[in-house]
Amino acid sequence: MVQNFHLPPTGFGPGSQADEAEDFDYMALPSGMRTYSAHMPEVEDATPLAPALALLAEIAAAAEVVAQGMPPQSFDLSGLDAANRALMAETLGQGEVSVRARGVPAVAMQESVFAGVWVLKAEGIDRVEVGPVPGLARTRAFLPVRPAIGALARRAPGVVNAPALLAELMDKSMQWQGPQDLHVVNLTLLPHTEEDLVWLAEALGEGSVTILSRGYGNCRVSATAQANVWRVQFFNSMDTLILDTFEVTDMPEVALAAPEDLTDSAERIREVLEAIR
């Protein structure tokens, strides 16, 4: 009887390699990374646009002081006429992070091309907020759209490790004291079933805030209805889930504009103002 080690290794010998004329089908490489490029609005006469220019100067000053630890600042845009409001929209543009807060009213929050400068829109709301993240993203985050029912969630066959993970998350949630108490449960590194994920979603409920950060791939941050518990999921540029976590914190760091970002935004807004004037 011929033993396996006497057989020729697979992948060697005549016919094992592709024909040279055959076209190879390579996997698509990651692409589409977004980068900042300055946009200078074209303004022939800046005189009628003085209100918008003055407001942009105030926003730049606010970004500078907020970067130094001062509270976030807000600016109402509803008083601007159409031309000035259009200049604000063109100058601020749309950045990588968007936030949706359900409630009354539902509010759409879009980061501008200047990190830490947010445009908030809703029924009766048209304003700019300067800060690491809009205040509403914090205050509405854990208001339940679907309540957290904990261990009362229906336990179907296939639920294995979810109850232990829930106990850990609930314990950290109830003991949370501040940002120094950040706790991360990395589902990517832990054994779990699809039924575990469904059970956890039912047990933790659904909060009112969802954050999407688009850059080299996407990051989706969803508030649960359990205080200070967030689901944070990272996808690569081909929309494949590469990191899946729960974070116990008031706001995941991936959603926050850093002080350095705010300082940089202040400088870039002033550059735009100089170019317009």
Secondary structure, DSSP 4 states (H G I P E B T S, - for coil): ---GGGSPPTT-STTSS--TTSPP-PPPPP-------------S--GGGHHHHHHHHHHHHHHHHHHTTPPPEEEE-TTS-HHHHHHHHHHH---SEEEEE-SSS-EEEEE-SSTTEEEEEETTEEEEEESSS-HHHHHSTTS-SB---GGGS---TT--SHHHHHHHHHHHHHH--SGGG-EEEEGGGS---HHHHHHHHHHH-B-SEEEEEESSSEEEEEE-SSTTEEEEEEE-TT--EEEEEEEESSS-GGGSPPHHHHHHHHHHHHHHHHHH-
